[in-house]
Amino acid sequence: MADRASVAVAFMLRAGSRYESEPEAGISHFVEHMVFKGGGRYPTPRAVSEAIEGVGGVLNAATDREATVFWTRVPAVELRRAVSVLSDMLLRPVLDPDEVARERQVVIEELRMYQDNPQDQVQIVFDEVMFPGHPLGRDVAGTEETVRSFTADACRSHLGRHVRPDALVVSIAGAVDPEAAKAMLLEELSPWVGERSSEPPPVPPPATPPDGEPLRLVRRTAEQANVLIGARAPSYLDPDRYAVDILNVVLGEGMSSRLFLELRERQGVVYDVHSFTSRLADTSVLGIGLGAEPRRMAGAAKAAVAELRRLAAEEVGDAELTKAREYAKGRLLLQLESTSALCEYAGQQQLLTGTIVEPEEVVSRLDAVDAGEVRRVAGRVLDAGLRAAAVGPFRSQARLAAALA
């Protein structure tokens, strides 16, 4: 991206909540916090932040179920600085026990913040309903109990298992010379690669079919109820993923989607309504999010499910299908204008699938999706069985349960 003024660099690990046992739930997220406390070259949190912010850059990280990403965006002339800071954080972290003790409380406050927000809380409960008794159903940040158990040695052990050459992808996008960037990375990482052992990489447990009650309700005092409804869907390795993308756009992406037009514009029963996908290597979730006055929620949920069922019963018309394709293609291309987005797009594909599908190829595959495929994948999603989570001042779950039937 030679015309850009910036460069984005990401160090991406094949590590996340999916790889964690129950007693260590949240350790990936906790370690993500801890490496910002300093390394060999930048030994304090202030030294780490000033190294990047001192040149106007941005430094951050994120932990998910299958990947942990440490990234920075700096002026293009500061590429070496970006590589130096990220590699130092990840490969030579200080992990001071006193800092670990302090950070435990910080992460616990983060957990409590999510629990205090009904929209965050319903997502946590929804994951538990979709993946009961499985690491995928646990909060990525863990629990207060597990976080209190983390020590500096536990953080080192986690990094030792997961920071390894066969589980690390470095992604760079922006105004850089590829060969010069590659040489810089080899200079920085080759000594570390030579030190690593060849023990087998961690293998995450496969997703298991959901069981138990399909609806979980959390009663809490609030002016608005929040509900998530969804079902298992094709994974990011499944050829049907592109048809799911189009299905999602038609169903609930944007203000011209069916859910928005029907539930908000025509019926006026919700403020927040949308659909979404959450993809993994061996499964996925297609979900519908609703925020409404509690007495109206059962009706809103029933109407939302009806829209999904209609997509499985009737083929989408040509005009609506064309609009959905153009929306999906345009959203992708607009997102990839930034160096950070392209860095993440390419790096995560390489990390999780071992290959990179170029944006042009994605556009071609979206264009190839026809109405029959959209109808078929809608049926496939419904056949998996609808499940839901609700947070709000409900007296009974009977009416909500009936909406899923």
N, C-alpha and C positions, 0 to 999 in steps of 0.2 A: 504494500500500500504506500507507494513512494510519495504520493501527494499529501500524506498525513504529517502532522507535526509531532505525533506521539508514537510510542511503542508500548504495547501491552505484553507482559510476560506472565505466564502461569505455570506453576509447578503443581501437577495433578497426580494424586495418589489413588490407587485402587484400594481404598479403605473407607469405612463408614459403618453406620449402625448395623448393616446386614451381617457384618463379620464379627459382631460382638456377642459374647455369652450374656446371660441375664445379669450375673454379678458385675460385669464390666460395662453395662449399658451406659452409653454416653461418653466413653473414654475417647473416642475419635474426636468428638466435639470439644472435649476438655483439652486434649492435646493441641487442637487447633488454637485455642486461647493461649496455651502455655508457650508456644514457640514465639509468640510476640513479646515475650519477656526478655529476650536477648539471646545472643549466640557468641561465638568466639571473637568475631570482629566487631560486633555491635552488642556489647554485653549487658545493656539495660534497655527497658522499654522505651525510654526517651531516645536513646541512641538509634534504635530501630526506626522509630517514627520520624525522627529528624532527618535521617539519611534519605528518606523518600520525600517527606513533606518539605524539606529544605530546598528541593528543586521544583516544587509545585506539583509533585506526584500524589497518587492515591495508592494506599496499601490496604488490602483486606483479605478475607478468607471466608470459606463456606464449607460446611460439612453436610453431606446428604447420606442416603442409604448406601450407595455404592461408590461414592467418590468424595474425596476431600481436596479442595482447591485453594491454593495460596497464590494471590495474584497482585500485580502492581501495574500501574500505567504512569509512565514518565515521559518527559521530552525525549525525542528520538536519540539525541546525543548522549543520553544517560543510560543506555542499554547495559553497559558493564556494571553500573551501580545497581540496577534492578536485579541482575543475575546474582551479584555479590550478596545483596541483602536477602533475597529469597533462599539461596542455597545455604547461607549462614544460619538462618532461622531453622531450616528443616534438617540440615545435616549436622549442625554443631550447637544445638540448643543448650542453654545453661541449665534449665530445670532446677532452679533453686528451691529447696523444700519450703522456705518461708514464703516464696512467691506462690508455690502450689497451695499452701494453706490459705493465703489471701484470696486466690482466684476461685477456690471452692465456693466461697460465699458469693462472689460475683455471679458465678454460673447458677447458683441456687436462686438468686434474685431474678435472673433471666427466666428460669423455669416458672417462678411465681408470677412474673409479668405475663407469660403466655396463659397461665391458668386464669388470671384476672380478666383476660380479654375473651369474651364469648366466641368470637370468630376464630381465634387461635385454639381455644379449648375444643371446639367442635371438630376441628381438623385432627387433633390428637386422638379424640374418641373415635372418629371415623376410621383412622388408620388401624386402631385396635379391632374394630369390627370387621374391617376388610382382611386383616391378617392376624386372626386371633392366635395367641400362643406362639407367635413367630417373631424373630427380630425385626422384621419389616413392620410389625404392628406397634413397636415401641417408639416412644419419643426419641428423636435423634439425640437430644440433649440429655437423655437418661432420666433418673429420678433423684430426688434429694438424698435418698439413702445411698445410691451408688456414687453420686458425686462426692459425698462426704468420705467415702472410702478411698478415693484416688490419692496416690502418693507420687513422689518424684520417680521412684523405682517403677511404678506401674506405667508412668508416661514413657520412660525409657524402654521398657519392655514392648509397649505398643509400637513405638517408633522402630524398634529393632525388627519387629515382625513385618511391618508394612512399608517402611521406607527402604526400598530395594530396587535395583535397576529394572527388574522385570515388572514392577508395579508403578513405575514413575514415567510420566510423560511431561516434557517441557514444551510448551506451546508459545510461540512468539508471533505477533502480528503488528504491522506498522511500517514505518519508514526505516527499514533495515536491509542490509545486504545479507542474504541467507547464508552464504558461505562464511562470511565473517562472524555471523551469529553462531553458526555451528562450531567454528573453531574456538570461539570464546567459551561455549558450553563445554566442549571437550576438555579444554584447559582447566575449567573449574571443577568438573565432575569426574574426570578420569581417575584421580587418586582415590576418591571415595568408592568408585566402582571396583577398583582393585582390592579394596579392603573388605568388601561384602562377602558373606558366606553364600553357599549355594543350597541352603536348606529349602525344602519345598514351600511354595507360596501358600498362604491361607486360602481355604476354599469355603465360600459362604454356603449355608444350607439352602436347598431349593425351596421355592414357594410351595406351600401346601394349600389344598382346597379349603376355603373358609367353612367353618361349622358353627354351631350354636345359634343363638337368637340373631335374626337379621337386623334388629333395631335395638339401639341402646340410647336411652334417654337420661340426660343429666338435668335435674331440676335446680334452677337457680333464679333468684329474683332479677328481672330485667324487663325493660320496656319492649324489647324486640326478641323474638326467637330466631335461632340460627339452626339450619338443617343442611346436612350433606347427604345426598343420595347417590349411589353408584354401584358399579359392578366391575368384575374383572374384564379386562380387554386385552387385545394383542400387544405383545411386548415390542420394544424398539428393534428387535431382530426379526420380527414377523413381517412378511410381505404386506400384510393387511394394514400396517401402521399408517400408510398414506391415506387409505380409505377412512380410517379412524380420524385422521386430521380433518378431512373434509366433513365427516359426520359431526365432529365437534364444532366446526365453524357454523354449519347449518343450525345445529341445536342451540348453542348458547354463547358464541363468540361475538361480541360487539352488539351495538344497538339495533342492528337490522336482523339479528338472529330470531329464531322462532320463539325461544323462551322469553326474550326481552319484549318482543312485539305482543305476545299473547298475555303474559302475566303482568307486565308493567304497563304497557301502553293500552291494551284493550281492557283487561280486567282491573288494573290498578291495585293489585293486592300485595305487591312487593316493592321494595326499593332496590335491593340487591338481588340479582338473578344472573347466573352465568353457568357455563359448563367448562370443564377442564380435563386434561389428561395428565396422568402421573405414570411415567414409564420406567420399567425395570428390564433386566436382561431376559427374564423368563415369564414375565406377566406384566400387567399394566392395570390401571384403573381409569375408567371414564366416569366422571362425577358431575353432579349438578349441585350448585350452591344456592341457598335461598335465605334471605333475611326478611322477616315479615312480623306483623303484629300477631301475637300468639294465637288468638282466636281464629285467625285467617290462615294459619300455617298448614293445617291439614288439607284445606282446599287448594292452596298453592302447590303443595307437594303432589296432590292428585293430578293437577293440571300439568305439572312439569313431567311427571311420569307418562301422562297421556301423549305429550309431544314426542317423547322417545319411542313410545309404542307405535305412534303414527309413522315414524321414520322406518320402522321395521315392517310396517304393513303396506306402505305406499311409496313408490319411487319419487324421488325429488324431481321437480320439473327442470327443464333445460335452463331457464333463466336463473333460477335459484342456484342450480349447480354451478353455472358459469360464475356467478357472483362469489360463491364460496371458494372456488378455485382461485379467482383473482385476489380475494382477500388473503388466503393462505400464502400465496406466492408473494404478494406485495408486502405482507407483514414480515416474512422471512428476509426479503432483500433489504427492506428498510432497517431491520435490526442489525444486519451485517455491515452497515455502513461504518460502525465504530470499530476501532482497533480492539477494544476489550471484548466485544461481542464475537468478532471473528476468531479471536484467540481462544475463547471458550468453546465456540462451535467446533472448531477443528480439533482442539486438544481433547475434549471429552469424547468425541467419536473415536479418536485414535486409542484413547485409554480403555474405553468400554467395549468397543467392537473390533478393534484392530485394523480398521480401515476408515477412510474419510470419504463420505459422499459429497461431491462438490455441489454447491448451491444450484448450479445449472441442472444437475441430475435430479435433485429434489424437485425443482420446478417441472421437469419433464414427467416425473412420476405422479406429481399432483395433477398435471394436465391429463394424465391417462386414466384417472379415476372416473368411473361412470356411475350412473344412477343405480344400476343393479348392484354394484359393489357396496355402495353406501347402505342400501337396504339390507344386504346380506350381513354386513358387519354390525348393523344395528340389531339384527336378530341374534347374532352371535353374542353380543353384549347382554341382551336380555336373557338369553339361554343360560348365562352364567349365574343369574340370580341377583336381584336387587337387594342391597343392604344399605343401612342408613344410621346416622347419628344425629341426635338433636340435643340442643342446649337451650333452656328457657323455662319459664314458669308454667309448665304443663301440669295439669291435674292427672291426666291419663295418657297412655301411649296408644290406646286402642284406635283412635281416628288416624293417627299417623301410620300405624301398622297396616291399616286397611288401604292406605294410599299406595303401599308397595305391592299389594296383592294383585 
